[in-house]
Amino acid sequence: MSNAQSATPTSRREQILKEAARLFAERGFHGVGVDEIGAAVGISGPGLYRHFAGKDAMLAELLVGISERLLAGGRMRVTEGGGSPEAVLDALIDGHIDFALDDRPLITLHDRELDRLREADRKRVRQLQRQYVELWVDVVREVHPGPSESRARAAVHAVFGLLNSTPHLGRPGALPGRTEMAELLHRLALGAFGAVAGEPEAGEAMAAPASVPGA
């Protein structure tokens, strides 16, 4: 996503975080030393301590930071969505696809290492994620008012699972080009929301015949 860390780093601190995310995702948090992170950005391991207190601080900034940026980006897209719920939903999907395609190490890192955060940081991540989900739920229910709030929320979580599957889609060279992949993911996400909107709520399928005269 454009509001994540996909852009070219503009500071040494950002360079360190980018390389730390890559190395942590590839080899695990405990499989990477401070010296290796330093070498990846051209400074000594001890030199990292001018920017971070240690690996735990890097991990916290990566995971809290990406949750903050996803939420901020989502709010921006809702505000600037062009006036229609459909346009806002398209913008939210595109923003999350940018994240899913450009920041795969952070997805892997979140899945594997979230429990290593301090309790306060972990709670902060969860709080930000809940707000991000509810932002989507509100928009999805504007586009598809039929499903209940709980079904809309389940659909949002399912679409996140779909979009966040990118680290597991194989080697980058084996995938379609970025533009083609982004378009495919967008169609799949819209299709998933449309499918949920088209399904009856529990009990509706049985209740319908009772409304037919003479049944």
Backbone torsions as a table, in degrees:
resi	resn	phi	psi	omega
1	MET	NA	153.9	-177.6
2	SER	-71.3	-22.6	179.5
3	ASN	-97.9	12.3	174.6
4	ALA	-102.0	-137.6	-175.7
5	GLN	-113.4	27.0	-177.8
6	SER	-77.5	-21.7	-178.7
7	ALA	-72.5	160.3	177.0
8	THR	-61.4	127.4	-178.6
9	PRO	-57.4	141.0	-177.9
10	THR	-110.2	0.8	179.7
11	SER	-145.9	161.3	177.0
12	ARG	-60.8	-38.7	178.9
13	ARG	-59.6	-44.9	178.2
14	GLU	-65.5	-37.4	176.8
15	GLN	-61.7	-43.1	179.2
16	ILE	-61.5	-45.8	-179.6
17	LEU	-63.0	-41.1	-179.6
18	LYS	-62.1	-46.1	-179.5
19	GLU	-71.4	-36.7	176.9
20	ALA	-61.1	-44.0	178.6
21	ALA	-60.1	-44.7	-179.7
22	ARG	-62.1	-48.1	-177.2
23	LEU	-68.5	-42.4	178.3
24	PHE	-60.7	-41.0	-179.2
25	ALA	-67.6	-38.0	-177.5
26	GLU	-73.6	-39.3	-169.0
27	ARG	-126.3	1.9	-179.5
28	GLY	86.5	152.1	-176.2
29	PHE	-58.1	-45.0	-177.3
30	HIS	-81.0	-8.1	179.5
31	GLY	-90.1	2.6	-176.5
32	VAL	-125.0	131.9	177.6
33	GLY	-99.5	162.3	178.5
34	VAL	-59.9	-38.4	-179.8
35	ASP	-60.7	-37.8	-179.6
36	GLU	-68.4	-40.1	176.9
37	ILE	-63.6	-43.3	178.1
38	GLY	-60.4	-44.4	-179.8
39	ALA	-61.2	-34.7	-178.4
40	ALA	-66.7	-23.1	179.5
41	VAL	-113.1	7.1	174.0
42	GLY	79.9	26.4	175.0
43	ILE	-132.8	163.9	179.4
44	SER	-71.0	152.7	177.5
45	GLY	-53.6	-50.9	178.3
46	PRO	-58.2	-27.6	179.3
47	GLY	-63.9	-22.1	178.6
48	LEU	-63.7	-27.2	-175.6
49	TYR	-71.2	-8.3	171.0
50	ARG	-74.5	-18.3	-177.5
51	HIS	-110.8	-33.7	-177.2
52	PHE	-139.5	149.9	178.5
53	ALA	-70.8	-20.8	-179.8
54	GLY	164.9	-172.2	-178.2
55	LYS	-63.5	-37.8	179.6
56	ASP	-59.5	-38.3	179.1
57	ALA	-68.3	-36.7	176.9
58	MET	-64.0	-46.3	-179.2
59	LEU	-60.4	-44.3	-179.9
60	ALA	-62.5	-43.7	-178.9
61	GLU	-66.4	-36.2	178.3
62	LEU	-64.5	-49.3	-172.8
63	LEU	-79.6	-39.8	174.6
64	VAL	-68.3	-41.3	-176.9
65	GLY	-62.0	-42.8	-177.8
66	ILE	-69.9	-33.5	176.8
67	SER	-66.4	-39.5	177.0
68	GLU	-63.8	-42.2	-177.3
69	ARG	-71.9	-35.9	175.6
70	LEU	-62.0	-45.4	-179.6
71	LEU	-65.3	-45.2	179.7
72	ALA	-62.0	-41.8	178.6
73	GLY	-65.6	-39.6	177.8
74	GLY	-63.5	-44.1	178.6
75	ARG	-62.3	-40.0	178.8
76	MET	-62.6	-41.8	-178.6
77	ARG	-68.6	-34.2	176.0
78	VAL	-65.0	-41.3	-178.8
79	THR	-68.8	-37.8	-174.1
80	GLU	-105.9	23.9	-169.8
81	GLY	-74.9	-2.9	174.9
82	GLY	95.7	5.3	171.5
83	GLY	97.7	-18.9	-179.9
84	SER	-116.4	145.2	177.7
85	PRO	-58.1	-36.6	179.6
86	GLU	-62.8	-40.1	178.5
87	ALA	-66.8	-38.2	178.7
88	VAL	-65.7	-43.9	179.2
89	LEU	-62.8	-41.8	175.7
90	ASP	-57.6	-43.1	-178.4
91	ALA	-66.8	-41.6	177.3
92	LEU	-61.7	-43.8	179.6
93	ILE	-62.6	-46.0	-179.9
94	ASP	-60.8	-41.4	180.0
95	GLY	-63.9	-41.5	179.8
96	HIS	-71.5	-32.7	176.2
97	ILE	-64.6	-40.9	175.7
98	ASP	-55.7	-46.2	177.7
99	PHE	-61.2	-47.5	-174.6
100	ALA	-65.1	-32.4	-179.4
101	LEU	-87.2	-33.1	-172.0
102	ASP	-99.3	-15.1	-175.9
103	ASP	-128.9	45.3	-178.8
104	ARG	-57.6	-38.9	178.9
105	PRO	-57.8	-33.7	-179.8
106	LEU	-69.8	-31.6	175.7
107	ILE	-65.7	-47.0	178.2
108	THR	-61.0	-42.4	-179.0
109	LEU	-62.5	-43.9	178.7
110	HIS	-60.7	-46.1	-176.9
111	ASP	-63.6	-37.3	-173.1
112	ARG	-92.3	-33.8	-164.5
113	GLU	-118.6	2.7	-176.3
114	LEU	-56.9	-38.8	-176.9
115	ASP	-68.9	-9.7	178.0
116	ARG	-82.5	-11.7	179.8
117	LEU	-69.4	154.7	169.8
118	ARG	-58.9	153.1	-176.4
119	GLU	-56.0	-41.5	-178.8
120	ALA	-63.9	-41.3	179.1
121	ASP	-69.1	-38.9	179.4
122	ARG	-64.5	-41.4	177.0
123	LYS	-63.7	-38.1	178.4
124	ARG	-62.8	-43.5	178.2
125	VAL	-60.3	-46.9	-178.6
126	ARG	-63.0	-40.3	178.5
127	GLN	-61.9	-45.8	179.7
128	LEU	-64.0	-40.1	179.8
129	GLN	-64.6	-40.8	178.7
130	ARG	-62.4	-41.0	178.7
131	GLN	-64.6	-37.7	178.9
132	TYR	-65.8	-43.5	178.0
133	VAL	-60.6	-46.9	-176.8
134	GLU	-65.1	-30.3	174.5
135	LEU	-59.5	-46.0	178.2
136	TRP	-66.4	-42.7	-177.7
137	VAL	-58.1	-44.1	179.9
138	ASP	-59.8	-42.6	-178.4
139	VAL	-71.2	-43.6	179.4
140	VAL	-59.0	-39.6	-179.4
141	ARG	-72.0	-23.6	172.4
142	GLU	-72.5	-39.0	179.7
143	VAL	-74.9	-41.0	-178.5
144	HIS	-125.2	84.8	-174.4
145	PRO	-73.6	-9.8	-176.2
146	GLY	-68.1	-53.1	-175.9
147	PRO	-63.7	151.4	176.5
148	SER	-67.6	167.2	178.9
149	GLU	-60.5	-40.1	-178.7
150	SER	-66.3	-37.5	178.1
151	ARG	-69.9	-38.8	177.1
152	ALA	-62.6	-41.0	179.6
153	ARG	-65.5	-41.8	177.4
154	ALA	-61.5	-39.3	178.9
155	ALA	-64.9	-40.6	178.8
156	VAL	-61.8	-46.4	178.8
157	HIS	-61.2	-39.8	179.6
158	ALA	-65.3	-40.3	178.6
159	VAL	-67.0	-38.5	174.7
160	PHE	-59.6	-41.6	177.4
161	GLY	-60.7	-39.8	177.3
162	LEU	-62.9	-52.0	-176.2
163	LEU	-67.7	-35.9	-177.4
164	ASN	-81.6	7.0	177.3
165	SER	-80.4	-2.1	-173.3
166	THR	-56.3	-33.8	178.2
167	PRO	-65.2	-14.4	-175.3
168	HIS	-106.7	10.3	-174.8
169	LEU	-88.7	6.0	178.4
170	GLY	104.9	-179.0	-179.7
171	ARG	-63.7	143.4	-177.9
172	PRO	-51.8	-39.6	-178.8
173	GLY	-68.2	-18.1	-178.9
174	ALA	-86.8	-9.0	-178.0
175	LEU	-92.8	162.2	171.3
176	PRO	-60.6	167.8	175.5
177	GLY	-59.8	162.8	-174.2
178	ARG	-58.4	-44.5	-178.7
179	THR	-62.6	-44.6	-179.8
180	GLU	-65.0	-40.5	-179.6
181	MET	-66.4	-41.1	178.6
182	ALA	-62.3	-41.6	179.7
183	GLU	-65.7	-39.8	178.7
184	LEU	-63.5	-47.1	179.6
185	LEU	-61.6	-38.6	179.1
186	HIS	-62.9	-45.5	179.4
187	ARG	-63.3	-40.8	179.1
188	LEU	-63.3	-41.6	179.6
189	ALA	-64.3	-46.6	178.1
190	LEU	-62.1	-39.5	178.8
191	GLY	-63.4	-38.8	178.9
192	ALA	-64.4	-45.1	178.1
193	PHE	-64.6	-40.0	179.0
194	GLY	-64.6	-37.3	179.5
195	ALA	-65.3	-42.3	178.7
196	VAL	-65.1	-39.6	179.7
197	ALA	-65.9	-28.9	-177.6
198	GLY	-85.7	-9.7	-179.5
199	GLU	-88.1	141.0	176.4
200	PRO	-72.0	150.7	172.8
201	GLU	-67.4	162.3	179.4
202	ALA	-56.1	128.9	178.6
203	GLY	95.3	-20.2	-177.0
204	GLU	-67.6	-38.4	-176.4
205	ALA	-63.1	-36.8	179.1
206	MET	-79.2	-31.0	-176.9
207	ALA	-73.6	-28.1	-174.8
208	ALA	-58.6	-47.3	-178.5
209	PRO	-59.3	-30.8	-178.5
210	ALA	-64.4	-18.9	-179.0
211	SER	-89.1	-4.5	-178.3
212	VAL	-87.0	124.7	-179.0
213	PRO	-56.6	134.2	175.3
214	GLY	85.4	-3.2	-178.0
215	ALA	-73.8	NA	NA
